[in-house]
Amino acid sequence: MKEKKEQREQKTSSKTDKELYWVLGVMVAAIAVFLVGFTLLKESDSFNYNGLDFQKEMLGNIPLYKHTYLTERVTRTTGQVVRTGDASSVAILLRNDPRRLEDIPVEGKIEFLSVEQTIYISVNSAPELSCDYSPIAMHELSSFFTQNGFAAKAGISNETMAEENKIDYITCENRPDRMVISFASGDSPSIVRNGNCYILTVANCDILAPTEKFIIQSIIDAKEDISS
C-alpha cells in the first residue's frame, strides 16, 4: 500500500511539474513576442530620409518628426566660427513626415549668407495665406534660423497695409542683398530660388508643407556643401 501511495504521489508531482513547465514556457514565449513587437515598433518610429535620421514622437495626440544635429558656434559680429570644441545642438520638430514632402519641387540650391545678416520673412497679405497653421510655420522657420545663429525678421509684402499697421514692408525687391523667404499662394506647393529670394508657394492653405520642405532641404544642401 505504501509503495502504491508513493507511486501516485510521484505521478502527481511529475504531472504538476509538466504543467508548470508548460505555463512557464507560454509566459516566456509571450514575453519574447512582446519584446520583439516593441522593438519593431520603436524601429518603425525611426527612419532615415536623404541622409537625415528622424524619430517620430508624440505630443499628446500630435505626431512630431524630430531631427537633431550639431553645429559650430558663430559670432554675430564677424560671422566666423568659434571653435570651442562645444558644438551647439539643433533640434528640428516637424508636423509632416518628411517622406510625404518628397514630391514638392525645389528649384535652385538653398544657400545662406553670412550669419551677421538678418534673414527676412515676407508674408503675402492675401486671404489665401490667412491659414490656421501660419503661426506654427512662422515659429518653425524662426526657431530654425535662431538655432543656427541667424536673426530673423518678419514683415508683409503689401506696402499700404504695412504703413497702416506699422509693420515692416519686406519684399525680395527691396532686400536684394539679403536672404528673403517670401510666401505666395498657388495651385501646388513649390520652392523657387531667384537670387537671394526664396519663394515658397502655398496651395490649399497648407503652409506647413513648403515651410518644412524648405527646412529639410536647407539641411540637406548644407550637408552636401560640407562633404564636397
Secondary structure, 3 states (H helix, E strand, C coil): CHHHHHHHHHHHHHHHHHHHHHHHHHHHHHHHHHHHHHHHHHHHCEEEECCEEEEEEEECCEEEEEEEEEECEECCCCCCEECCCCCEEEEEEECCCHHHHCCCCEECCCCCCCCCCCEEEEECCCHHHCCCCHHHHHHHHHHHHHHCCCCEEEEECCHHHHHHHCCCECCCCCCCCCCEEEEEECCCCEEEEECCEEEEEECCCCCHHHHHHHHHHHHHHHHHHHHC
